């Protein structure tokens, strides 16, 4: 019999918790809502019902399941209620599930718009072709350890030279390799990925497209990315 390192009571509680999360995600409409919330914004129930292509009354039931599963949170602003992902860990879970799922199906011809495939937000970090190219450069230059789980000393020094500020007190992963669903390769996630996105936006090298996950790379941004992140 397989032994667990947890006491029986804790083991049973963990199994139930895992099952609860899996159940909360086990519906295509709820998955659509979670994917929409990956842009990092707060959405209304009406907006989420539209993106999931379900009636508002049906959307309400789905949102309740996601709230019960602690995958999303609800914010009240006056008479309005907004929903967003419960945190970075949920965003990482959704992204990992998307990447894992690609290996379980015959890859279809993507219908995602070219701008979205080129550059977009993945919750709080950059994704798409540009992000994958930056990650490949960082790996080639030795800025990241082999599995992308941490910056090397030269990587931290490079971030410092670029003026990218890292939060040393964060509870989240300092760095991680996040599988890009459109490129099927890795981009930079974790605290380092979030700091990179903030830096690119602060410099004016990228501009967010209001209401969408797409990110526009500016002319100066294209030059800067080629200067700093290409060999």
Buried (B, 14 or more C-beta within 10 A) or exposed (E): EEEEEEEEEEEEEEEEEEEBBEEBBEBEBBBBBBBBBBBBBBBEBEBBBBBBEBEEEEBEBBBEBBBEBBBBBBEEEEEEEBBBBBBBEBBBBBBBBBBEEBEEEEEEEEEEEEBBBBBBBBBBBBBBBBBBBBBBBBBEBEBBBEEBEBBBEEBBEBBEEBEBEBEEEEEBBBBBBBBBBBBEBBBBBBBBBBBBBBBBBEBEBBBBBEEBBBBEBBEEBEEBBEEEBEE
